[in-house]
Amino acid sequence: MSQQSEIALQLKQELSKVVDNSPADWILLHLAMGTMKMGGHRYGAFLDAATTAAKLAIYSTFIEQGENIRKTGFLYHVEPKRVKAIVKEIQTAIADGQSLKSLNSKEPYYLIAVPFLWQEKFPCHDQEPRVRLPGLTPGERKTIEDSLPSGSPKARILDQVEFNELIEMLHDLSQAELPESQRMPFSDALMLHIKFRLLHAGTVIQIDSPLVDIPLFALASESYAPKDERERVFAMIDDVARYFSILQSWVRNEEGVLRGIEVFDVDLERRQEALQELDTLLRAWADKYHQDGGFPMVLQFAAGTREYE
């Protein structure tokens, strides 16, 4: 166990003395630690967002209870006049298209789609050169292609303009699914940020070859996976939010939702082998049932050390 892991375990033991040992309390604690400590959000911003979330919960109950202010207040121990004020605030925000105080990492969540869109829009079939720049000899093209890591996906190597167009195309596709009030305009700053994350994660590599005057970009991985802790934090927050939403659908017994959990012991020397096999199985399963234009589904999971009761 690393020193950081030991400190985290000791901290959890200390916190367990002052926090009610219930799942709901630990959810709130982990939420605060994830967004404030790891996400870098201010204390005041977190409190504002928590207040907004509570207001939205009251408003949703108000709608579910047939817009009965008194019954809503009774369920949450809130004065009817306070419920009325909250309802008015939310309704005004909805009518005016306002954005209530909330936490927003401003991180593009669709980076995972880059490898798929790249291979779809810029495929490279057998016997075709990956580099399509004019003026290069077959030998020079091969020299550039040989600089790619082994196992790189079969896709074209892009120049600066093509790479920028790919990023903007992906941004436009993702924004089309959002309401007008939630869409983020594309900008040079956003493009630079996305490039940084793709390069930093190793999903894309930049090729600076003396054979060409411009930088080239190559797809180096079939998936996007943040490398350092800061990068993984945003993925963690997105995953937790999505998981909450899916489990709420499971609670309501909605069709097409599955909750799965397996508890088992494993040979420590084979643990990594087991996880890699699981990753392969899940990808093959998704490929088997994927259908372009079909109903949108998501599968997300986490496997790790089980805490003993």
JOQUI-V362927 format. One record per pair of residues at least 6 apart in sequence whose C-alpha atoms are under 8 Angstrom apart, sorted by sequence separation. I is the first residue (numbers start at 1). GAP is how many residues later the second one is. D is the distance in whole Angstrom. If there is no record, write none. Layout:
i=(I,I)
gap=(GAP,GAP)
d=(D,D)
//
This chain:
i=(19,35,36,62,65,72,73,93,124,198,199,208,209,226,19,36,62,65,73,93,199,208,225,250,72,175,207,208,249,250,175,206,207,226,250,36,62,70,73,131,206,207,35,61,69,72,130,206,207,246,129,205,206,247,131,204,205,32,58,69,131,204,205,69,130,171,204,205,203,204,203,204,58,168,202,203,202,203,203,203,203,168,201,132,167,201,58,62,130,131,132,201,130,131,198,200,201,59,129,130,131,164,167,200,58,59,275,58,125,197,124,125,55,59,123,124,123,124,122,123,56,119,122,197,55,119,119,118,119,263,52,118,52,117,52,49,50,48,49,114,117,48,49,160,163,159,160,45,46,114,159,160,45,46,113,159,160,243,45,158,159,157,158,110,157,158,110,157,239,41,156,157,144,155,156,110,155,144,39,153,152,153,152,153,151,152,153,148,152,140,149,148,98,111,97,108,111,115,118,115,115,116,115,115,115,113,114,112,113,112,111,112,109,107,105,109,39,38,39,38,39,34,35,34)
gap=(6,6,6,6,6,6,6,6,6,6,6,6,6,6,7,7,7,7,7,7,7,7,7,7,8,8,8,8,8,8,9,9,9,9,9,10,10,10,10,10,10,10,11,11,11,11,11,11,11,11,12,12,12,12,13,13,13,14,14,14,14,14,14,15,15,15,15,15,16,16,17,17,18,18,18,18,19,19,20,21,22,23,23,24,24,24,25,25,25,25,25,25,26,26,26,26,26,27,27,27,27,27,27,27,28,28,28,29,29,29,30,30,31,31,31,31,32,32,33,33,34,34,34,34,35,35,36,37,37,43,48,48,49,49,50,52,52,53,53,53,53,54,54,54,54,55,55,56,56,56,56,56,57,57,57,57,57,57,58,58,58,59,59,60,60,60,61,61,61,62,62,62,63,63,63,64,64,65,66,66,67,67,68,68,69,69,69,70,70,71,71,72,83,83,84,86,87,88,101,104,106,106,107,108,109,110,110,111,111,112,113,113,126,127,129,129,191,192,194,195,195,199,202,203)
d=(7,6,6,6,7,8,6,7,6,6,6,7,7,5,8,7,6,7,5,7,7,5,8,6,8,6,6,7,7,7,7,7,5,8,7,7,6,5,6,6,6,6,8,6,6,7,8,5,7,7,7,6,7,7,8,7,5,8,7,6,7,6,7,7,7,7,5,6,6,5,5,7,8,7,7,5,7,7,7,6,8,8,7,8,7,6,7,8,7,6,8,5,4,5,7,8,5,7,8,5,7,7,8,7,8,6,8,8,7,8,6,8,6,7,7,5,5,5,6,6,7,8,6,8,8,7,6,7,8,8,7,7,6,8,7,6,8,6,4,8,8,7,6,7,7,7,6,8,8,7,7,6,7,7,8,5,7,8,7,6,6,7,5,8,6,6,8,5,8,8,7,7,8,8,8,7,7,7,8,7,7,6,5,6,8,6,6,8,8,7,7,7,8,8,6,8,8,8,8,7,7,7,5,6,8,8,8,6,8,5,7,8,8,7,7,8,8,7,6,6,7,7,8,7)
//
